[in-house]
């Protein structure tokens, strides 16, 4: 689905479905912030409530962990948003589906 880290290919290499219609914009980033924020804040509150680590150790652990989670989830989240747009027929995908069904 991707030709670069976050650049969606113009079409599927297997079936030829066109992806150039997608308009994911900032939604994947917002979703990643929500998911990663809930995970990291939950872990951080757990560590703070039990006082396992010093502040410097928390910074050394949670800042890289936040970056790692965000980078790991960004591409799958964008793929999920494009797939949702395709499934719902949004942003030009609907016209492409109708054209396929009518044999154009």
MDTraj code that builds the backbone (N, CA, C; nanometers):
import mdtraj as md
import numpy as np

residues = "UNK UNK UNK UNK UNK UNK UNK UNK UNK UNK UNK UNK UNK UNK UNK UNK UNK UNK UNK UNK UNK UNK UNK UNK UNK UNK UNK UNK UNK UNK UNK UNK UNK UNK UNK UNK UNK UNK UNK UNK UNK UNK UNK UNK UNK UNK UNK UNK UNK UNK UNK UNK UNK UNK UNK UNK UNK UNK UNK UNK UNK UNK UNK UNK UNK UNK UNK UNK UNK UNK UNK UNK UNK UNK UNK UNK UNK UNK UNK UNK UNK UNK UNK UNK UNK UNK UNK UNK UNK UNK UNK UNK UNK UNK UNK UNK UNK UNK UNK UNK UNK UNK UNK UNK".split()
xyz = np.array([
    [0.0812, -0.1186, 0.0000],
    [0.0000, 0.0000, 0.0000],
    [0.0863, 0.1261, 0.0000],
    [0.2065, 0.1183, 0.0554],
    [0.2930, 0.2354, 0.0659],
    [0.4127, 0.2221, -0.0272],
    [0.4545, 0.3334, -0.0845],
    [0.5779, 0.3337, -0.1629],
    [0.6914, 0.3979, -0.0854],
    [0.6606, 0.4685, 0.0212],
    [0.7577, 0.5239, 0.1152],
    [0.6949, 0.5125, 0.2537],
    [0.7613, 0.5657, 0.3558],
    [0.7134, 0.5455, 0.4926],
    [0.5676, 0.5886, 0.5092],
    [0.5318, 0.7076, 0.4632],
    [0.3939, 0.7541, 0.4744],
    [0.3327, 0.7926, 0.3410],
    [0.4002, 0.7648, 0.2326],
    [0.3494, 0.7988, 0.0993],
    [0.2741, 0.6791, 0.0438],
    [0.1439, 0.6983, 0.0232],
    [0.0602, 0.5904, -0.0287],
    [0.0860, 0.5761, -0.1785],
    [0.0979, 0.4527, -0.2242],
    [0.1182, 0.4261, -0.3668],
    [-0.0049, 0.4707, -0.4450],
    [0.0142, 0.4997, -0.5723],
    [-0.0981, 0.5432, -0.6558],
    [-0.1977, 0.4306, -0.6803],
    [-0.1481, 0.3062, -0.6820],
    [-0.2363, 0.1914, -0.7026],
    [-0.1779, 0.0689, -0.6350],
    [-0.2646, -0.0283, -0.6097],
    [-0.2248, -0.1537, -0.5465],
    [-0.1399, -0.2347, -0.6441],
    [-0.0309, -0.2895, -0.5959],
    [0.0571, -0.3677, -0.6828],
    [-0.0012, -0.5051, -0.7149],
    [-0.1002, -0.5510, -0.6395],
    [-0.1594, -0.6829, -0.6608],
    [-0.2845, -0.6751, -0.7490],
    [-0.3804, -0.5908, -0.7085],
    [-0.5092, -0.5893, -0.7791],
    [-0.5283, -0.4678, -0.8693],
    [-0.4429, -0.3675, -0.8573],
    [-0.4540, -0.2497, -0.9416],
    [-0.5506, -0.1441, -0.8912],
    [-0.6080, -0.1622, -0.7719],
    [-0.6988, -0.0614, -0.7142],
    [-0.6251, 0.0713, -0.7000],
    [-0.6889, 0.1792, -0.7422],
    [-0.6270, 0.3111, -0.7345],
    [-0.6433, 0.3685, -0.5942],
    [-0.5335, 0.4206, -0.5398],
    [-0.5339, 0.4793, -0.4061],
    [-0.5144, 0.6300, -0.4084],
    [-0.4987, 0.6884, -0.5259],
    [-0.4667, 0.8310, -0.5308],
    [-0.5818, 0.9182, -0.4815],
    [-0.6999, 0.8604, -0.4590],
    [-0.8149, 0.9370, -0.4113],
    [-0.8040, 0.9747, -0.2638],
    [-0.7257, 0.9017, -0.1892],
    [-0.7291, 0.9144, -0.0430],
    [-0.6956, 1.0560, 0.0031],
    [-0.7562, 1.0933, 0.1156],
    [-0.7300, 1.2214, 0.1806],
    [-0.7202, 1.1950, 0.3308],
    [-0.6176, 1.1243, 0.3726],
    [-0.6031, 1.0903, 0.5143],
    [-0.5676, 1.2136, 0.5969],
    [-0.4946, 1.3076, 0.5388],
    [-0.4549, 1.4327, 0.6036],
    [-0.3967, 1.4076, 0.7422],
    [-0.4529, 1.4691, 0.8459],
    [-0.3954, 1.4622, 0.9805],
    [-0.4617, 1.3595, 1.0708],
    [-0.5655, 1.2930, 1.0247],
    [-0.6361, 1.1984, 1.1109],
    [-0.5451, 1.0877, 1.1652],
    [-0.4572, 1.0258, 1.0845],
    [-0.3702, 0.9226, 1.1421],
    [-0.2822, 0.9756, 1.2554],
    [-0.2305, 1.0952, 1.2395],
    [-0.1461, 1.1524, 1.3449],
    [-0.2262, 1.1779, 1.4722],
    [-0.3478, 1.2292, 1.4572],
    [-0.4317, 1.2519, 1.5752],
    [-0.4642, 1.1207, 1.6455],
    [-0.4942, 1.0176, 1.5691],
    [-0.5249, 0.8880, 1.6292],
    [-0.4030, 0.8293, 1.7010],
    [-0.2847, 0.8465, 1.6418],
    [-0.1620, 0.7983, 1.7059],
    [-0.1383, 0.8735, 1.8357],
    [-0.1598, 1.0040, 1.8368],
    [-0.1420, 1.0816, 1.9596],
    [-0.2367, 1.0320, 2.0684],
    [-0.3607, 1.0031, 2.0328],
    [-0.4575, 0.9545, 2.1317],
    [-0.4147, 0.8182, 2.1865],
    [-0.3797, 0.7270, 2.0981],
    [-0.3434, 0.5911, 2.1425],
    [-0.2142, 0.5930, 2.2235],
    [-0.1101, 0.6545, 2.1696],
    [0.0188, 0.6567, 2.2395],
    [0.0077, 0.7369, 2.3687],
    [-0.0657, 0.8463, 2.3644],
    [-0.0834, 0.9254, 2.4859],
    [-0.1485, 0.8455, 2.5969],
    [-0.2525, 0.7698, 2.5641],
    [-0.3182, 0.6885, 2.6674],
    [-0.2249, 0.5798, 2.7211],
    [-0.1488, 0.5166, 2.6330],
    [-0.0562, 0.4127, 2.6787],
    [0.0536, 0.4695, 2.7680],
    [0.1189, 0.5740, 2.7201],
    [0.2325, 0.6299, 2.7939],
    [0.1866, 0.6932, 2.9251],
    [0.0780, 0.7676, 2.9216],
    [0.0293, 0.8301, 3.0455],
    [-0.0120, 0.7230, 3.1461],
    [-0.0730, 0.6154, 3.0994],
    [-0.1088, 0.5067, 3.1906],
    [0.0139, 0.4446, 3.2559],
    [0.1160, 0.4158, 3.1755],
    [0.2395, 0.3603, 3.2322],
    [0.3073, 0.4596, 3.3251],
    [0.3085, 0.5857, 3.2845],
    [0.3738, 0.6880, 3.3657],
    [0.3022, 0.7067, 3.4993],
    [0.1699, 0.7039, 3.4981],
    [0.0961, 0.7149, 3.6239],
    [0.1218, 0.5945, 3.7150],
    [0.1332, 0.4772, 3.6551],
    [0.1654, 0.3579, 3.7337],
    [0.3023, 0.3715, 3.7988],
    [0.3993, 0.4154, 3.7225],
    [0.5348, 0.4320, 3.7764],
    [0.5373, 0.5411, 3.8826],
    [0.4677, 0.6511, 3.8585],
    [0.4640, 0.7597, 3.9555],
    [0.3950, 0.7186, 4.0850],
    [0.2891, 0.6406, 4.0736],
    [0.2158, 0.6021, 4.1944],
    [0.2939, 0.5049, 4.2811],
    [0.3785, 0.4259, 4.2207],
    [0.4590, 0.3311, 4.2984],
    [0.5994, 0.3825, 4.3254],
    [0.6372, 0.4938, 4.2617],
    [0.7679, 0.5580, 4.2785],
    [0.8828, 0.4601, 4.2567],
    [0.8750, 0.3884, 4.1452],
    [0.9812, 0.2939, 4.1112],
    [1.1095, 0.3634, 4.0687],
    [1.0954, 0.4729, 3.9949],
    [1.2109, 0.5330, 3.9291],
    [1.2267, 0.6797, 3.9656],
    [1.3496, 0.7294, 3.9470],
    [1.3738, 0.8725, 3.9629],
    [1.3215, 0.9459, 3.8398],
    [1.3123, 1.0783, 3.8485],
    [1.2615, 1.1567, 3.7360],
    [1.3495, 1.1420, 3.6123],
    [1.4802, 1.1393, 3.6316],
    [1.5712, 1.1261, 3.5170],
    [1.5569, 0.9896, 3.4509],
    [1.5358, 0.8874, 3.5307],
    [1.5149, 0.7540, 3.4734],
    [1.3829, 0.7483, 3.3968],
    [1.2802, 0.8149, 3.4500],
    [1.1532, 0.8201, 3.3785],
    [1.1672, 0.8907, 3.2440],
    [1.2399, 1.0008, 3.2433],
    [1.2634, 1.0733, 3.1174],
    [1.3411, 0.9862, 3.0202],
    [1.4431, 0.9192, 3.0708],
    [1.5263, 0.8341, 2.9846],
    [1.4482, 0.7162, 2.9276],
    [1.3456, 0.6724, 2.9949],
    [1.2660, 0.5594, 2.9472],
    [1.1466, 0.6052, 2.8636],
    [1.0708, 0.7007, 2.9143],
    [0.9422, 0.7336, 2.8525],
    [0.9525, 0.8214, 2.7283],
    [1.0522, 0.9058, 2.7176],
    [1.0657, 0.9870, 2.5948],
    [1.0985, 0.8978, 2.4746],
    [1.2012, 0.8120, 2.4814],
    [1.2252, 0.7233, 2.3669],
    [1.1102, 0.6252, 2.3417],
    [1.0455, 0.5788, 2.4477],
    [0.9327, 0.4875, 2.4327],
    [0.8169, 0.5555, 2.3595],
    [0.7922, 0.6813, 2.3918],
    [0.6879, 0.7577, 2.3236],
    [0.7197, 0.7729, 2.1762],
    [0.8436, 0.8093, 2.1440],
    [0.8842, 0.8240, 2.0044],
    [0.8755, 0.6912, 1.9297],
    [0.9186, 0.5853, 1.9931],
    [0.9143, 0.4533, 1.9300],
    [0.7706, 0.4098, 1.9019],
    [0.6819, 0.4240, 2.0007],
    [0.5414, 0.3882, 1.9798],
    [0.4785, 0.4716, 1.8688],
    [0.5066, 0.6021, 1.8688],
    [0.4471, 0.6908, 1.7685],
    [0.4936, 0.6531, 1.6283],
    [0.6224, 0.6298, 1.6114],
    [0.6736, 0.5921, 1.4793],
    [0.6254, 0.4545, 1.4365],
    [0.6099, 0.3644, 1.5326],
    [0.5649, 0.2290, 1.4989],
    [0.4173, 0.2268, 1.4586],
    [0.3364, 0.3167, 1.5128],
    [0.1929, 0.3152, 1.4854],
    [0.1496, 0.4071, 1.3717],
    [0.2354, 0.4987, 1.3293],
    [0.1930, 0.5987, 1.2319],
    [0.1574, 0.5376, 1.0964],
    [0.2417, 0.4502, 1.0429],
    [0.2129, 0.3900, 0.9125],
    [0.0911, 0.2967, 0.9170],
    [0.0807, 0.2067, 1.0156],
    [-0.0403, 0.1232, 1.0200],
    [-0.1685, 0.2049, 1.0390],
    [-0.1601, 0.3129, 1.1148],
    [-0.2782, 0.3961, 1.1354],
    [-0.3179, 0.4665, 1.0062],
    [-0.2199, 0.5120, 0.9285],
    [-0.2532, 0.5754, 0.8006],
    [-0.3126, 0.4719, 0.7053],
    [-0.2579, 0.3521, 0.7047],
    [-0.3149, 0.2455, 0.6230],
    [-0.4576, 0.2141, 0.6625],
    [-0.4855, 0.2146, 0.7930],
    [-0.6219, 0.1880, 0.8397],
    [-0.7180, 0.2989, 0.7985],
    [-0.6713, 0.4236, 0.8004],
    [-0.7579, 0.5353, 0.7602],
    [-0.7875, 0.5283, 0.6105],
    [-0.6858, 0.4985, 0.5291],
    [-0.7080, 0.4848, 0.3849],
    [-0.8006, 0.3667, 0.3572],
    [-0.7826, 0.2560, 0.4285],
    [-0.8700, 0.1399, 0.4113],
    [-1.0138, 0.1719, 0.4520],
    [-1.0305, 0.2493, 0.5585],
    [-1.1648, 0.2898, 0.6004],
    [-1.2294, 0.3794, 0.4949],
    [-1.1517, 0.4709, 0.4386],
    [-1.2042, 0.5559, 0.3320],
    [-1.2458, 0.4712, 0.2116],
    [-1.1633, 0.3733, 0.1781],
    [-1.1954, 0.2861, 0.0651],
    [-1.3241, 0.2089, 0.0937],
    [-1.3332, 0.1518, 0.2137],
    [-1.4498, 0.0708, 0.2505],
    [-1.5791, 0.1523, 0.2497],
    [-1.5718, 0.2753, 0.2976],
    [-1.6905, 0.3599, 0.3054],
    [-1.7172, 0.4368, 0.1760],
    [-1.6267, 0.4258, 0.0784],
    [-1.6467, 0.4952, -0.0484],
    [-1.6272, 0.6450, -0.0386],
    [-1.5378, 0.6885, 0.0465],
    [-1.5135, 0.8309, 0.0670],
    [-1.4048, 0.8829, -0.0276],
    [-1.4053, 1.0135, -0.0506],
    [-1.2986, 1.0851, -0.1212],
    [-1.2637, 1.0249, -0.2568],
    [-1.3606, 0.9990, -0.3397],
    [-1.3357, 0.9484, -0.4742],
    [-1.3366, 0.7969, -0.4852],
    [-1.3222, 0.7283, -0.3747],
    [-1.3272, 0.5820, -0.3799],
    [-1.4660, 0.5340, -0.4188],
    [-1.5695, 0.6072, -0.3802],
    [-1.7058, 0.5690, -0.4154],
    [-1.7283, 0.5713, -0.5651],
    [-1.6796, 0.6752, -0.6323],
    [-1.6936, 0.6847, -0.7775],
    [-1.6155, 0.5733, -0.8462],
    [-1.4991, 0.5399, -0.7916],
    [-1.4192, 0.4320, -0.8497],
    [-1.4904, 0.2974, -0.8335],
    [-1.5550, 0.2756, -0.7186],
    [-1.6282, 0.1505, -0.6981],
    [-1.7472, 0.1413, -0.7924],
    [-1.8188, 0.2515, -0.8102],
    [-1.9326, 0.2513, -0.9017],
    [-1.8885, 0.2249, -1.0454],
    [-1.7768, 0.2829, -1.0843],
    [-1.7249, 0.2610, -1.2198],
    [-1.6848, 0.1154, -1.2396],
    [-1.6266, 0.0540, -1.1371],
    [-1.5884, -0.0877, -1.1465],
    [-1.7102, -0.1772, -1.1585],
    [-1.8123, -0.1449, -1.0797],
    [-1.9350, -0.2276, -1.0823],
    [-2.0074, -0.2173, -1.2161],
    [-2.0047, -0.0991, -1.2744],
    [-2.0773, -0.0816, -1.4021],
    [-1.9926, -0.1236, -1.5209],
    [-1.8671, -0.1615, -1.4964],
    [-1.7822, -0.2130, -1.6027],
    [-1.7120, -0.1063, -1.6842],
    [-1.7005, 0.0129, -1.6313],
    [-1.6323, 0.1215, -1.7043],
    [-1.4853, 0.1162, -1.6866],
])
top = md.Topology()
chain = top.add_chain()
for i, resn in enumerate(residues, 1):
    res = top.add_residue(resn, chain, resSeq=i)
    for name in ("N", "CA", "C"):
        top.add_atom(name, md.element.get_by_symbol(name[0]), res)
traj = md.Trajectory(xyz[None], top)
